């Protein structure tokens, strides 16, 4: 279930396995093992991927990731970004998600 979701989110985001591996500080073959379901995905990896793909962690466990409603924040070619730029984009997305959660909490008080 999570294996398919990771692959679909990676492909929808136009990331290569090599780019994901670099972002996670692992090998491309490990990403392939995660996507193929041959290796369980550690929770810290799930957290990092959720931030990168701009989804909640539980979204990566969904049975049908094609039906998930997630926001594409940026409109650019991922292939043109350096590894450091991908990490910066991911960090920025995390800030935005935290801000939105905080804003929602304050509104609902």
C-alpha positions as CSV (number, residue, x, y, z in Angstrom):
1,X,0.0,0.0,0.0
2,X,2.6,2.6,1.0
3,X,5.0,1.3,-1.7
4,X,2.6,2.1,-4.5
5,X,1.7,5.4,-2.9
6,X,5.4,6.5,-2.7
7,X,6.0,5.6,-6.3
8,X,2.9,7.4,-7.5
9,X,3.6,10.6,-5.5
10,X,7.2,10.5,-6.7
11,X,6.2,10.2,-10.4
12,X,3.4,12.8,-10.0
13,X,6.0,15.2,-8.6
14,X,8.4,14.4,-11.4
15,X,11.1,13.2,-9.0
16,X,13.6,10.5,-9.9
17,X,14.5,7.8,-7.5
18,X,18.0,9.3,-7.4
19,X,16.6,12.6,-6.3
20,X,14.5,11.0,-3.6
21,X,17.5,9.0,-2.5
22,X,19.7,12.1,-2.3
23,X,17.0,13.9,-0.3
24,X,16.7,11.0,2.1
25,X,20.5,10.4,2.3
26,X,20.0,6.8,1.1
27,X,20.7,4.9,-2.1
28,X,18.5,4.7,-5.2
29,X,18.2,1.0,-4.7
30,X,16.7,1.5,-1.2
31,X,14.1,3.8,-2.8
32,X,13.4,1.1,-5.3
33,X,13.0,-1.5,-2.5
34,X,10.6,0.8,-0.7
35,X,8.6,1.4,-3.9
36,X,8.6,-2.3,-4.7
37,X,7.4,-3.3,-1.2
38,X,10.5,-5.4,-0.6
39,X,11.5,-3.3,2.4
40,X,9.4,-1.6,5.1
41,X,9.6,2.2,5.1
42,X,10.9,3.7,8.4
43,X,8.6,6.3,10.0
44,X,11.3,9.0,9.7
45,X,11.4,8.4,5.9
46,X,7.6,8.5,5.7
47,X,7.7,11.9,7.5
48,X,10.3,13.3,5.2
49,X,8.5,12.1,2.1
50,X,5.2,13.5,3.3
51,X,6.8,17.0,3.6
52,X,8.5,16.7,0.2
53,X,5.2,15.6,-1.5
54,X,3.2,18.1,0.4
55,X,0.8,15.6,1.9
56,X,0.0,14.4,5.4
57,X,1.8,11.3,6.5
58,X,-1.4,9.2,6.6
59,X,-2.0,10.1,2.9
60,X,1.0,7.9,2.0
61,X,-0.8,4.9,3.6
62,X,-4.0,5.4,1.5
63,X,-5.1,2.4,-0.6
64,X,-5.6,4.5,-3.7
65,X,-3.3,7.5,-3.9
66,X,-4.8,8.5,-7.3
67,X,-7.9,9.5,-5.4
68,X,-6.1,11.7,-2.9
69,X,-6.7,15.4,-3.0
70,X,-3.3,17.0,-2.5
71,X,-2.1,20.5,-3.4
72,X,0.7,21.1,-5.9
73,X,2.3,24.2,-4.4
74,X,4.9,24.9,-7.0
75,X,4.8,24.8,-10.7
76,X,8.3,24.1,-12.0
77,X,10.4,21.4,-13.4
78,X,11.9,19.3,-10.6
79,X,14.6,18.0,-12.9
80,X,16.1,21.5,-13.0
81,X,16.6,21.7,-9.2
82,X,19.7,20.8,-7.4
83,X,19.6,18.5,-4.4
84,X,20.0,21.4,-2.0
85,X,17.2,23.3,-3.7
86,X,14.9,20.3,-3.3
87,X,15.8,20.2,0.4
88,X,15.0,23.9,0.6
89,X,11.6,23.5,-1.2
90,X,10.8,20.7,1.2
91,X,11.7,22.8,4.3
92,X,9.6,25.7,2.9
93,X,6.6,23.4,2.3
94,X,6.9,22.2,5.9
95,X,6.7,25.8,7.2
96,X,3.7,26.5,5.0
97,X,1.9,23.3,6.2
98,X,2.7,24.2,9.9
99,X,1.4,27.7,9.3
100,X,-1.8,26.5,7.8
101,X,-2.4,24.1,10.7
102,X,-1.7,26.8,13.2
103,X,-4.0,29.3,11.4
104,X,-6.8,26.7,11.3
105,X,-6.4,26.1,15.0
106,X,-6.6,29.7,15.8
107,X,-9.7,30.2,13.7
108,X,-11.4,27.3,15.3
109,X,-10.8,28.5,18.9
